[in-house]
Amino acid sequence: MSQKKPVKHPAQKQSKQPGREHQMRPKPQALPREASAGKLKGKVALITGGDSGIGRAVAVLFAHEGADVGIVYLNEHKDAKETVRLVEQEGRECIAIAGDVGDEKFCRQAARSVVKEFGHLDILVNNAAEQHPTENLEKVTDKQLRRTFETNIFSYFYFCKAAFPHLKKGCTIINTTSVTAYRGSPHLLDYASTKGAIVAFTRSLAKALAEKGIRVNGVAPGPIWTPLIPSTFPPDEVKDFGTDVPMKRAGEPVEVAPCYLFLASSDSSYMTGQVLHPNGGEVVNG
């Protein structure tokens, strides 16, 4: 049997992070594929990085399953408006809150805004992230190191602290880590380090909150076609992105979102402190 031909994307580049989904070719797939089972009926979710990519797909799927959604994003206003439209298309309500997740004051304000709008909070999805490839350790500046940690892991602490007073027994927290936390990445030293920290944070927080009936789990995506890719890598690398995994292609956000639905719903009621791995076949023993 011949080996499956790698699936490539057109070479493309965006000039700055966060990337813009509306500028991508082709656009990531985000719409739910299955009929709704009402698994999140009456729930309220707060999703950071919810304007595009995995965050958008999760927001739309949660709405598809009955949840109202608050999304947090930096400044990608056009993408955020589209996510709001897609959530409302599912018959649910959505608010979009712009700001810097590396700022604890903003995180507190965002959490309060979601609770004020919907009356309660049941699901927190920490998903916002940034990454900046560097050739070697000496190239990682103090500014880059601090910024990456502030966005990728400090914000997770901030939002968990802000959400905690509103979370009750049966509520869930889901943290987005990465395959790089398990296999490493020589050109994403600071990014991979934050993703490793997220795994440890998830496991530790799960133990801390178990007696309160609040479950904490994570998702560690592999190569997924999101705006972070063309805004991070040069065009020739974007073209080949994801072709080195066993499935020979990058995944779509819609293929990752069901992991979050599973962890947010009662289907995963006996799981806490665990990480799911939608990564195209990489075995990471995590």
Residue pairs with C-beta under 8 A, 6 or more apart in sequence:
3 248
4 247
4 248
5 248
6 240
6 243
6 248
6 249
7 242
7 243
7 248
7 249
7 250
8 239
8 240
8 243
9 25
9 26
9 225
9 238
9 239
9 241
9 250
10 25
10 26
10 239
11 235
11 236
11 238
11 239
12 24
12 25
12 230
12 235
12 238
13 230
13 234
13 235
13 238
14 20
14 23
14 227
14 230
14 231
15 231
16 231
17 130
17 131
17 132
17 228
17 231
17 232
18 49
18 51
18 52
18 73
18 74
18 75
18 76
18 130
18 227
18 228
18 231
19 52
19 76
19 226
19 227
19 228
19 229
19 230
19 231
19 232
20 52
20 76
20 78
20 79
20 227
20 231
21 27
21 28
21 51
21 52
21 53
21 56
21 76
21 79
21 82
21 226
21 227
22 78
22 79
22 82
23 227
23 230
24 225
24 227
24 230
28 52
28 53
28 56
28 57
28 224
28 225
28 226
28 227
28 252
28 253
28 254
29 57
29 252
29 253
29 254
29 255
30 56
30 57
30 60
30 86
30 252
30 253
30 254
30 257
31 60
31 86
31 254
32 60
32 61
32 64
32 254
32 257
33 254
36 64
36 65
36 66
37 65
38 65
38 66
39 65
39 66
39 261
39 264
39 265
39 266
39 267
40 62
40 65
40 66
40 67
40 123
40 261
40 264
40 265
41 65
41 66
41 67
42 66
42 67
43 62
43 66
43 67
43 68
43 122
43 123
43 264
44 67
44 68
44 69
44 70
44 114
44 118
44 119
44 120
44 121
44 122
44 123
45 59
45 62
45 67
45 68
45 69
45 70
45 121
45 122
45 123
45 124
45 125
45 264
46 69
46 70
46 71
46 72
46 110
46 111
46 114
46 121
46 123
46 124
46 125
46 159
46 163
47 55
47 58
47 59
47 62
47 69
47 70
47 71
47 72
47 125
47 127
48 55
48 71
48 72
48 73
48 101
48 125
48 126
48 127
48 128
48 155
48 159
49 55
49 72
49 73
49 101
49 127
49 128
49 129
49 176
50 56
50 58
50 59
50 69
50 70
50 71
50 72
50 73
50 80
50 83
50 96
50 125
50 127
51 71
51 73
51 76
51 79
51 80
51 83
51 96
52 73
52 76
52 79
52 83
52 226
52 227
53 224
53 226
53 227
53 228
53 253
54 127
54 176
54 221
54 224
54 226
54 253
54 256
54 257
55 71
55 73
55 83
55 125
55 127
55 128
56 71
56 79
56 82
56 83
56 86
56 253
57 252
57 253
57 254
57 256
57 257
58 125
58 127
58 253
58 256
58 257
58 260
58 261
59 69
59 71
59 83
59 86
59 87
59 94
60 83
60 86
60 87
60 90
60 257
61 254
61 257
61 258
61 260
61 261
62 69
62 123
62 260
62 261
62 264
63 69
63 86
63 87
63 90
63 91
63 92
63 94
64 90
65 261
65 265
66 92
67 92
67 122
67 123
68 92
68 93
68 94
68 118
69 87
69 92
69 93
69 94
69 95
70 94
70 95
70 96
70 97
70 110
70 113
70 114
70 117
70 118
71 80
71 83
71 84
71 94
71 95
71 96
71 97
72 96
72 97
72 98
72 99
72 101
72 110
72 128
73 79
73 80
73 96
73 97
73 98
73 128
74 98
74 99
74 100
74 101
74 128
75 98
76 227
77 98
79 227
80 96
80 98
81 96
83 94
83 96
84 94
84 95
84 96
87 93
87 94
88 94
93 117
93 118
95 113
95 114
95 117
97 110
97 113
97 114
99 106
99 109
99 110
100 106
101 107
101 128
101 151
101 155
101 158
101 159
102 147
102 150
102 151
102 154
102 155
104 154
104 158
104 161
107 155
107 158
107 159
107 161
107 162
108 158
108 161
108 162
110 159
110 162
111 121
111 159
111 162
111 163
111 166
112 162
114 121
115 121
115 166
120 166
121 163
121 166
121 167
121 171
122 167
122 170
122 171
122 172
123 171
123 172
123 173
123 174
123 264
124 159
124 160
124 163
124 167
124 171
124 172
124 173
124 174
125 173
125 174
125 176
125 260
125 264
126 155
126 156
126 159
126 160
126 173
126 174
126 175
126 176
126 198
127 176
128 151
128 152
128 155
129 151
129 152
129 176
129 191
129 194
129 228
130 147
130 148
130 151
130 152
130 191
130 228
131 148
131 188
131 191
131 228
131 232
132 144
132 148
132 188
132 190
132 191
132 232
133 187
133 188
133 232
133 233
134 140
134 144
134 187
134 188
134 189
134 190
135 187
137 189
140 189
140 190
144 190
145 190
148 190
148 191
148 194
149 190
149 193
149 194
149 197
152 191
152 194
152 195
152 197
152 198
153 194
153 197
153 198
153 201
156 175
156 198
156 201
157 201
160 173
160 205
163 173
167 173
167 212
167 214
168 213
168 214
169 212
169 213
169 214
170 213
170 214
171 213
171 214
171 215
172 214
172 215
172 216
172 217
172 263
172 264
173 205
173 209
173 214
173 215
173 216
173 217
174 216
174 217
174 218
174 219
174 260
174 263
174 264
175 198
175 201
175 202
175 216
175 217
175 218
175 219
176 198
176 218
176 219
176 220
176 221
177 195
177 196
177 198
177 199
177 202
177 218
177 219
177 220
177 275
178 191
178 192
178 195
178 220
178 221
179 220
179 221
179 222
179 223
179 277
179 279
179 282
179 284
180 188
180 191
180 192
180 195
181 192
181 195
181 196
181 198
181 199
181 220
181 286
182 199
182 220
182 284
182 285
182 286
183 282
183 284
184 192
185 191
185 192
195 220
198 218
199 218
199 220
199 275
199 286
202 216
202 217
202 218
202 273
202 275
203 273
205 216
206 215
206 216
206 217
206 272
206 273
206 274
207 273
209 215
209 216
209 272
210 272
215 263
215 268
215 269
215 271
215 272
216 272
216 273
217 263
217 268
217 271
217 272
217 273
217 274
217 275
217 276
218 274
218 275
218 276
219 256
219 259
219 260
219 263
219 275
219 276
219 277
219 278
220 275
220 276
220 277
220 278
220 279
220 284
220 286
221 251
221 256
221 278
221 279
222 242
222 245
222 251
222 277
222 278
222 279
222 280
222 282
223 241
223 242
223 244
223 245
223 250
223 251
223 279
223 280
224 242
224 250
224 251
224 252
224 253
224 255
224 256
224 278
225 241
225 242
225 250
225 251
225 252
225 253
226 253
229 238
229 241
229 250
230 238
233 241
241 250
242 248
242 249
242 250
242 251
242 280
243 249
243 250
245 279
245 280
245 281
245 282
246 280
246 281
246 282
247 280
247 281
249 280
250 280
251 278
251 279
251 280
255 278
256 278
259 276
259 278
262 268
262 276
263 271
263 276
275 286
277 284
277 286
